[in-house]
Amino acid sequence: MTAHISNDIYPAPGSPYYIVAPHYIRTSAGIRVLHLLCHSLNRRGQVAYMILVGEPNHGGALCIDLSTPVLTLDALMEHYRRGPAPIVVYPETISGNPFASPCVVRYILNFPGLLGGEKDYSSDELCFSYSKILANATRSPENVLYLPPIDTFTFHPPASEQERSGSCFYAGKYKAIHKGKLFDVTRHSEEITRDLPTSQTPQEIAELFRRSEVFYTYENTALATEAVLCGCPAVFLPNPYLTHIIAEEELGVDGYAWGDAPAEVARAKATVQQGAESYKKRTAKYWHELDRFIELTQKHAKGRQYLRPINVLSVTNTVSQKDVMPTSSAVSLTRETIHDIAREVWYERQRWSLAYKLGRRLTRTQDR
């Protein structure tokens, strides 16, 4: 993805962004997209932070190569003192508005309800979708933000094309969440796994794609695009949990097959190079879509009252206080202490507001 850094020294005025996401892990495209959104907002001259939810993973909380600062208590309270209201971006897998934010943006990365979360969203939320097919199922079909999540430095064609042989497949959520049974077509294929001690590294997966004749997948996954970028056609295997290709409108059908019918697979093989080119062309549109995302989300936040700090500790058992709200000092804050601080700041804000109003009245009286 080409860098688009703002020319301004200071960030743009307006509402800061708080992106809610699990700890970074390279093997989840959805999580990568959320972290990349924070990164690209910062590079575009906005102020964006991560609110990390869930348990830490073996990969670390953040990607060290991205500009994705974790929201601290200091930053949260400073934003509260200054105003305006922050824009909290939730993925579709999180139900409701657990942090009680006055301004919610919902970023729909998969079919609502498929992997958790609700199927319908509050009318007060601004919805953006990862692809057109997802957006068509919302009240905002025009709001699409397709963020290209692939590391093209790793996933690229071989230096010289050699004869390919064998196949590989992925069925991570299909097996783990939906308990689906594998099809005969992948019986002799090498399985790609994630988050296991024996799982392949990104470099190993790329090498596997560069020598494989075909890649099969039982679900929507960025691995399909990674395969095509390596010159390996991707075959989607329809099942009750895979009824559409999420990014078909954004990336087209070149290099991708719907089902394993011989003619369909042959078409995907013949067009795999065009499929890789389609992805590269689509990445250029992202920054224009991001600018529109910024414009609409800032408009959505404008004028909203920010009466008290968002409640980042409201989701017990799923939010790690240590990772979500680190402080700039070495003091370890308890949940009660954080609530006390937030309450004091809120009361202080009310006192200053009252003092200001009284001062204005006194001034007007003296002017008379």
C-alpha positions in Angstrom: 0.0 0.0 0.0 1.5 3.3 -1.1 2.1 5.8 1.8 -0.1 8.8 1.9 1.3 10.9 4.7 -0.3 14.2 5.5 1.9 17.2 4.8 0.7 19.0 8.0 2.9 18.9 11.1 0.0 18.9 13.5 -2.9 16.6 13.2 -6.2 17.8 11.9 -8.7 19.4 14.4 -11.8 17.4 15.1 -12.8 14.2 16.9 -10.2 11.6 17.7 -10.8 8.0 16.6 -10.8 5.0 19.0 -10.6 1.8 17.0 -11.9 -1.2 19.0 -10.1 -4.4 18.1 -8.5 -7.6 19.5 -4.8 -7.7 19.9 -2.9 -7.8 16.6 -2.5 -11.1 14.9 -1.3 -11.4 11.3 -3.4 -14.5 10.6 -6.7 -12.7 11.0 -7.4 -10.3 8.1 -10.3 -8.7 10.0 -8.0 -7.8 12.9 -5.3 -6.6 10.5 -7.9 -4.3 8.8 -8.9 -2.7 12.1 -5.2 -2.0 13.0 -4.5 -0.8 9.5 -7.4 1.6 9.7 -5.9 3.2 12.8 -2.6 3.3 11.1 -3.9 4.9 7.9 -6.0 7.5 9.8 -2.9 8.6 11.7 -0.9 8.8 8.4 -3.8 10.8 6.9 -3.4 13.5 9.6 -6.1 12.3 12.0 -5.7 11.3 15.7 -6.4 7.6 16.1 -5.9 5.2 19.0 -6.5 1.5 19.5 -8.8 0.1 22.3 -7.6 -3.5 22.7 -10.2 -6.1 23.8 -9.9 -9.7 24.6 -7.0 -11.8 25.8 -3.4 -11.1 24.6 -2.1 -13.5 22.0 1.4 -14.9 21.4 2.0 -12.4 18.6 2.0 -9.3 20.8 -0.6 -6.6 21.3 0.4 -4.4 18.3 2.3 -4.6 15.0 5.5 -2.7 15.6 5.5 -1.5 12.0 2.2 0.3 12.2 1.3 3.7 13.8 -1.3 2.2 16.2 -0.9 3.7 19.7 -3.0 2.2 22.5 -5.4 4.5 24.2 -4.0 5.5 27.6 -5.9 7.0 30.5 -4.0 10.2 30.1 -5.0 10.5 26.4 -8.7 9.6 27.2 -8.9 12.2 30.0 -7.2 14.9 27.9 -9.6 14.3 25.0 -12.5 14.6 27.5 -11.2 17.9 28.8 -10.8 19.3 25.4 -13.7 17.8 23.6 -15.2 17.1 21.0 -16.6 13.7 21.4 -14.4 10.8 20.2 -15.5 8.5 17.4 -15.6 4.9 18.6 -15.3 2.4 15.7 -16.7 -1.0 16.6 -16.4 -4.1 14.3 -19.6 -6.0 13.6 -18.6 -8.8 16.1 -19.1 -6.5 19.1 -22.7 -6.1 20.2 -24.2 -2.7 21.0 -22.2 0.1 22.4 -20.4 -1.4 25.4 -18.2 1.7 26.0 -21.2 4.1 26.1 -19.8 6.3 23.4 -21.8 9.3 22.3 -20.6 8.7 18.7 -20.5 5.2 17.2 -19.3 4.1 13.8 -19.8 0.4 12.9 -17.3 -1.1 10.5 -18.8 -4.3 9.1 -16.1 -6.7 8.0 -18.2 -9.8 7.6 -21.8 -10.9 7.3 -23.5 -9.6 10.4 -24.1 -12.3 13.0 -21.9 -14.9 11.2 -19.0 -14.7 13.7 -20.9 -13.0 16.6 -22.5 -9.7 17.3 -25.9 -8.4 16.2 -27.5 -8.5 12.8 -29.1 -5.1 13.1 -27.6 -1.8 14.4 -28.9 1.3 16.2 -30.3 4.0 13.9 -27.8 6.4 15.7 -24.8 4.5 14.4 -23.0 5.3 11.2 -22.3 2.1 9.3 -19.5 1.5 6.9 -18.9 -1.9 5.3 -15.8 -3.6 4.0 -17.3 -4.4 0.6 -20.3 -3.6 -1.5 -22.0 -6.9 -0.9 -21.9 -6.3 2.8 -23.0 -2.7 2.5 -26.1 -3.7 0.4 -27.5 -5.5 3.5 -27.3 -2.3 5.6 -29.2 1.0 5.5 -26.0 2.7 4.1 -25.3 0.7 0.9 -23.1 3.6 -0.4 -20.7 3.5 2.5 -17.9 1.2 1.5 -14.4 1.2 2.9 -12.4 -1.6 1.3 -9.0 -1.6 3.0 -6.4 -3.7 1.1 -5.0 -5.9 3.9 -2.3 -7.9 1.9 1.5 -7.5 2.4 2.5 -7.5 -1.2 6.2 -7.6 -0.2 5.6 -11.2 1.0 2.8 -12.3 -1.3 3.9 -11.9 -4.9 4.5 -14.2 -8.0 7.6 -16.3 -8.3 10.6 -14.7 -10.0 10.2 -17.2 -12.8 7.1 -19.3 -13.2 7.8 -23.1 -12.8 5.5 -26.0 -13.3 3.1 -26.1 -10.4 1.8 -29.2 -8.6 -0.4 -30.2 -5.7 -3.0 -28.1 -3.9 -3.6 -26.5 -0.5 -6.7 -25.5 1.5 -8.0 -23.5 4.4 -10.9 -24.3 6.7 -10.1 -22.5 9.9 -13.5 -21.1 11.1 -15.4 -23.6 9.0 -14.0 -26.4 11.2 -13.5 -24.6 14.5 -16.7 -22.5 14.8 -19.1 -24.2 12.4 -17.9 -27.8 12.9 -18.1 -28.4 9.2 -16.9 -31.5 7.5 -14.3 -31.4 4.8 -15.0 -32.3 1.1 -13.3 -35.0 -0.8 -11.7 -32.5 -3.2 -9.3 -31.4 -0.4 -8.5 -34.9 0.9 -5.0 -34.9 -0.5 -4.3 -31.2 -0.2 -1.9 -29.6 2.3 -3.8 -27.7 5.0 -3.0 -24.2 6.0 -3.6 -23.6 9.7 -3.3 -20.6 12.1 -2.3 -20.1 15.7 -0.9 -23.6 16.2 2.7 -24.4 17.0 2.9 -26.2 13.6 1.2 -23.4 11.6 3.0 -22.0 8.6 4.6 -18.6 8.7 3.5 -16.0 6.2 6.7 -16.6 4.2 6.0 -20.4 4.2 2.4 -19.8 3.0 3.6 -17.6 0.2 6.1 -20.2 -0.9 3.3 -22.8 -0.8 1.1 -20.7 -3.0 4.0 -20.1 -5.5 4.3 -23.8 -6.1 0.7 -25.0 -5.7 -1.6 -25.5 -8.7 -4.7 -24.4 -6.8 -5.9 -23.2 -3.4 -9.2 -24.3 -1.9 -11.1 -22.4 0.8 -14.2 -23.2 2.8 -14.8 -19.6 3.9 -14.1 -16.0 3.0 -10.5 -15.3 3.8 -7.7 -13.0 2.7 -5.7 -16.1 1.9 -7.6 -16.3 -1.4 -6.3 -12.9 -2.5 -2.8 -13.8 -1.2 -2.9 -17.0 -3.3 -3.9 -15.1 -6.4 -1.1 -12.5 -5.8 1.3 -15.5 -5.8 -0.1 -16.8 -9.1 -2.2 -19.5 -7.6 -6.0 -19.5 -8.4 -8.4 -19.6 -5.4 -11.4 -21.9 -5.4 -14.2 -21.1 -3.1 -16.1 -24.2 -1.9 -19.8 -23.2 -1.4 -21.3 -24.5 1.9 -24.0 -23.3 4.3 -21.5 -20.8 5.8 -20.0 -19.6 2.5 -22.8 -18.3 0.2 -21.0 -15.2 -1.3 -17.5 -13.9 -2.0 -17.3 -10.8 0.2 -15.0 -8.7 -2.1 -16.3 -9.9 -5.5 -17.4 -6.5 -6.6 -14.1 -4.9 -5.5 -11.8 -7.5 -6.9 -13.8 -9.2 -9.7 -13.8 -12.9 -10.5 -10.5 -13.2 -12.4 -8.3 -15.8 -10.6 -11.2 -16.9 -8.4 -13.5 -19.9 -8.9 -16.9 -20.4 -7.4 -17.1 -24.2 -6.8 -14.7 -26.9 -8.2 -16.4 -27.5 -11.5 -13.5 -28.2 -14.0 -14.6 -25.4 -16.4 -14.8 -22.9 -13.5 -11.4 -23.9 -12.2 -9.9 -23.7 -15.7 -11.2 -20.1 -16.1 -9.7 -19.1 -12.7 -6.3 -20.5 -13.8 -6.4 -18.7 -17.1 -7.2 -15.4 -15.5 -5.1 -15.5 -12.3 -2.6 -12.8 -13.6 -5.5 -10.4 -14.3 -6.8 -11.1 -10.8 -3.5 -10.0 -9.3 -3.6 -6.8 -11.4 -7.2 -6.1 -10.2 -6.1 -6.1 -6.6 -3.2 -3.7 -7.3 -5.5 -1.3 -9.1 -8.1 -1.5 -6.3 -5.5 -0.4 -3.6 -5.2 3.0 -5.2 -8.9 3.7 -4.5 -8.6 3.1 -0.8 -7.2 6.6 0.1 -10.2 8.3 -1.7 -12.6 6.1 0.2 -10.7 6.8 3.5 -11.1 10.6 2.9 -14.8 10.1 2.5 -14.9 8.0 5.6 -13.1 10.8 7.5 -15.5 13.4 6.2 -18.7 11.5 7.1 -17.5 10.3 10.5 -16.4 13.8 11.5 -19.8 15.1 10.4 -21.5 12.3 12.4 -19.6 13.4 15.5 -20.0 17.1 15.2 -22.1 18.8 17.9 -22.5 15.6 20.0 -22.4 16.2 23.7 -19.6 14.5 25.6 -20.8 14.7 29.1 -18.5 12.0 30.7 -15.6 9.9 29.5 -16.4 6.8 27.6 -16.6 3.8 29.9 -13.7 1.6 28.6 -14.0 -0.7 31.7 -17.6 -1.5 31.2 -16.9 -4.8 29.4 -15.8 -7.1 32.2 -14.0 -10.4 31.4 -13.3 -9.2 27.8 -11.3 -6.1 28.3 -7.8 -6.2 29.8 -7.3 -3.2 32.0 -3.5 -3.5 31.7 -3.5 -3.4 27.9 -6.5 -1.1 27.3 -5.7 1.6 29.7 -1.9 1.8 30.4 -0.8 4.9 32.2 2.2 7.1 31.6 3.4 6.5 35.2 4.3 3.4 37.1 1.2 3.6 39.2 -1.1 0.6 39.0 -4.7 1.9 38.9 -7.6 -0.2 40.1 -10.9 -0.1 38.4 -12.4 1.9 41.3 -9.5 4.4 41.1 -10.1 5.0 37.3 -13.8 5.5 37.9 -13.1 7.9 40.7 -10.7 9.9 38.4 -13.3 10.0 35.7 -16.0 11.1 38.1 -13.8 13.9 39.5 -13.0 15.1 36.0 -16.6 15.2 35.1 -17.5 17.1 38.3 -14.6 19.5 37.7 -15.9 20.1 34.2 -19.4 20.9 35.6 -17.9 23.3 38.2 -15.9 25.1 35.5 -18.9 25.4 33.3 -21.0 26.8 36.2 -18.2 29.2 37.1 -18.0 30.4 33.5 -21.8 31.0 33.3 -21.8 32.8 36.6 -18.8 34.9 35.4 -20.6 35.8 32.2 -23.7 36.9 34.1 -21.6 39.0 36.5 -19.9 40.6 33.6 -23.2 41.4 31.9 -24.6 42.9 35.1 -21.5 45.1 35.6 -21.7 46.2 31.9 -25.3 47.5 32.6 
